[in-house]
Amino acid sequence: MKKHLKNMDYPLLVIILILSLFGLVMVYSASFVEAGLDPSINDSGYYFRRQRTWLILGLVIFFFASMFSYRSLRKLTKIAFFVTVILLFLVIAGMGHTVNGATRWLDFKVFLFQPSELAKITMVLYFAHILTRKQDRLDNFFQGLLPPILLLGLVFGLIILQPDLGTATSILMACGIVLLFSGARFTHIFALGGAALGLVILLIFGAGYRRDRFTSFLNPFEDPAGEGYQLVQSLIAIASGKVNGVGLGSGVQKAGFLPEAHTDFILSVIAEELGLFGVLFVIITFMVFMYKGVLIAKRAPDHFGRLLALGITFQIISQVIINLGAVSGSMPITGITLPLISYGGSSLLITFATLGVLMNIAIKGNMKRGYVEESEEDTPTQRPLRSVK
């Protein structure tokens, strides 16, 4: 335990605590009006207390995951993938819980669980594991790359059926980063990237509601009371905040105007109440997190640790990019929450678990500087990964 604490990456821990505590404050600010006026709740602190409970539990999970050797996760990869696929099947097989027209949750009575959140870490773990194991076969597309791509396609398809294009796209982006630094051929990577982009475009224009969302983000004021309503209200919140904001807790848009103010569009509330400075604080903090994640990957003791650290880091960053794009009108609205800041139990717990794994990789990397630790050989033939700048 003493060695564990000594080698923790405390700057990473500080970043995580800053974002999660800031998120707790903003969840209360964004939700107390709605929670107080909702006759079924009638309690302005309802969402705050639930988020606080998830945060405390999440921190416990984080510290446990940070002590659990990330190398041991390789043995759990197949089980984790199987469980994830089963849960995703249950969601679309009639057992899913529907909220706002989307069936993405399983109702466990005590809380709602979103299996697609589990899929985020499961697919990153699977890709890091399988691409490390197949280092000597990555030049062969059919033996090295096709099997994991097909399984990624299965998970992607199950999430699309919920429907949840945003989460499915963020998983594609994170797995793409793992693939990029795995040592696979650039020609294969570019071909797969082009195919993935084409698939996403096809899915957008292949469904009426997705097409309407896409076109509405291009000009939301054409239908401000319909498809463009949420984005128009978000833009009003952002414009109202200007540079300094209207003051914490003093925002107007959360009072029945902006849907999902404490979840998907919490950044709009931040922009209205804390202004440009509040938004820059969030962006800069996540940029520092990305820098730390890449640095941890660079110092990881082995191939698997490097790929896993990159996957976890860019899984979170991809969500941030998609969320920022949605609330600002520069990307279609996809229903992606802002990691560590938006309200949500399963999202917060899974995020803390993945960050705990990232911390463990950092700890093992710090330990490596002091002594050579016993480790299993990843593959009979090792090749150097592409450098992480």
Secondary structure, 3 states (H helix, E strand, C coil): CHHHHHCCCHHHHHHHHHHHHHHHHHHHHHHHHHHHHCCCCCCCCHHHHHHHHHHHHHHHHHHHHHHCCHHHHHHHHHHHHHHHHHHHHHHHHHHEEEECCEEEEEECCCCEECHHHHHHHHHHHHHHHHHHHCHHHCCCHHHHHHHHHHHHHHHHHHHHCCCCHHHHHHHHHHHHHHHHCCCCCHHHHHHHHHHHHHHHHHHHHHCHHHHHHHHHHHCHHHCCCCCCHHHHHHHHHHHHHCCCCCCCCCCCCCCCCCCCCCCCCHHHHHHHHHHHHHHHHHHHHHHHHHHHHHHHHHCCCCHHHHHHHHHHHHHHHHHHHHHHHHHHCCCCCCCCCCCCCCCCHHHHHHHHHHHHHHHHHHHHHHHHCCCCCCCCCCCCCCCCCCCCC
